[in-house]
Amino acid sequence: MIVASCRLFDVEGAPVNTFQVEFPSSEAGLIELEPFMTGLKMQGGIPQGHLVVTSPAGTRHFCRQQSGQCPQLVSSPTLIGGREHSFIPIVLGAAREHLLLFVNASTDVSQVVVRLFYGSRSPEWTVSIPAYGCSAVSLEDELLRSFNDSSWQKGAVQGYVRLSPRVQSNLACQILERIPGETAENEQYRCLQSW
């Protein structure tokens, strides 16, 4: 039998739950997240957290989370180290929303510089992520709202997001695009970039 040790942290990096999962060494293990998510804080309308899984080298396992009627396999984020940058194309407009999701796997607070390029504008913000914490930041509602410009709302505007860690740390980021539908079932989500 293989034992995978799991530690779940909330958005502020505080420990929420510790548990172990056993599975046969000849099989890929499945870690069901739902029973262990009690105590996670809501951010962006959904419970947010950061799971650290420790298992023997060569072990294969998957995490599954139930979201409404749809089970989802949750993959490990790709962590970056040092001073790497990510440059992601996006389309800004009133009919789209973008959510920046950050995970900090470091023991120290991390900061990411988010710079948006569109038209002749290039506003910049710094987002802090607590040690072992995570953060969900709406590009339109939280960041662009603080910048005194609404030209991007008039139609589809091509832009680019550059993400740059400010300090040496292990970070992961994912940008999700949401296109609202007439009902929640008609909404479309897609992952623009993981790094």
N, C-alpha and C positions, 0 to 999 in steps of 0.2 A: 504494500500500500504506500502511496505517496501522500504526504501531508503538505498542504499549502497554507501558510500563515497569512492572514489578512488583517490589515489595519485601515480603518475608515476614518477620514478626517473631514470636518465641515469646511465651509468656505473660509473661515478664519484660521484654519489649520489646527483647531482643537480636536483631540481624539474623541470620536463618537462611539466606536465599536471595535472590538478585537475578536476575531474568531478564526477557527481552523476548518479546513475542508479536506476530507480524505477521499481518494479515488484510486482504483487499481493502476499499477505502474504501466500496464500495457495499453491504457486508454487515455484519451484527452479528458481532463477534468472539466466539469462545468460548475461554475460558482454562481449560484442564484443570489442576486443582490437585494431583491425586494425585502426578505425577512430581516435584513441588517440595516436598513435605511432609516429606521425610526431615530429621530433626533437630529436629522440633517435640516439645515435652515433652507428656507425657500429663497431663491434668487431668480428673477425673471419668470416667476410663476411656477417654477419647478424645483424640486429638491436638488441641491447641488452638493457635491462632495468629491473627495479625492481618495481613491483606494490604492493602497500599496500592497502588492502580493509578493510574498517571498516563498520560493520553492526551489528544490534541488535543480542543478543545471540539467538542461535537456528535457525538463518537464514541459508538457503541453497542457494549457488550460485556457478556458474561455470564460468570460463573465457575461451573464444575461440579465437584462433588466426589463421588467414589464412596464410598458407605457400605454395606458388605456387597453385596447384590445390587441396591441401589437407588441410581441416580444422582440427585443433588439439585442444583438450580440454587441458588446462593448469592447472595442479594441484598445490595446495599450497605446497611449499617445507617444509620438516620436519626440524624444527630449533633445533639445539643443543645448549646447554648452558654449561657453566663451562669448564672443561678440559676433555671432552669426546674425544675418539679417534675412528677412523674408519680404518679398515684393509681390503682391497679389493683385491682379486686375479685378475690378468690381464694376457694377453698373448701379449708379445711384438714381433714385427716382421715387415718386410718391407711392408707387405700386410695389416697392420692395423694402425689406428691412434686413439689416445685417447684425449678427450677434457675434462678438469676439469672445471666445472662451479660452481662458488661460488656466494652466495648472502649474504650480510651483512645487517641484520635487526637491527643493533645497531646504536646508535647515535655517536659512536666513530669508528675510524679506527680499523680494525681487521687484524690479521695476522694468517696465517695457515702454519704450517710446513708440507711440502710434502716430504716424504721419500720413495724412490723406492728401493725395494730389488729384485735383480735378479742375479743369479750365486753367485759369492763371492763379488759382488758390492752392495753398498747401498748409492748412492748419495742423498743429501738432499738440498732442496731449501725452502726459505720463500717467501710466496706470500702475499702481502698487498691488502686489499679490503677496499675502502673508506666507510665512514659512509653512510648507505642507498644505497650503490653502489653494483655493481656486476662485475664479472670478468670471462672471458673465457680464459683459458690457455691451449695451446697444449702441452701435455706431451713430444711428440717427437720433434716438431719443436722449442719450446721455452725452455723447461727444459733440455731434454737430449742433445740437440745440444750444450749447455754450458758445458756439462760434456764430457771430452775428451775420449770417448769410443764409438765404433760403433759395438761391438760384438753382440748386440741385433738385428742388422739388417740382420744377416746371416740366420735367420730362426725363427721359433716359439719358443720363450723363455718364460718360465713360470716366472712370477714375482708377486710382491705384492706392493700395494701402501698403505702407512699409512698416514692418514691425522690427524693432531693434532692442535687444536686452540692454539695459543701462549698466548692469554689473554682471560679473561672472556668476552664473547660476544655471541650474538645470530647469528649463522651462519647456512647456508644450503649449501650442496654440492651435485653435481650430476656428475657422470663420464659417458660420452657417448663414445661408441666405434663406429668408422666408418670403414667399409670395402669397399674400393673404387671399383667401377664397371667400365665396359667399357664406360658407359655413366652415366650421373647424375641420370637417372631414375633407373639404376641398382645398385646404391650404397645402402648399408645396414647400418642401424643405430640401436643400441640397448643400453638401459640404463643398465650399470653394477651395479650401486649402487646409492641410494639416501640416504642422511642423514642430 
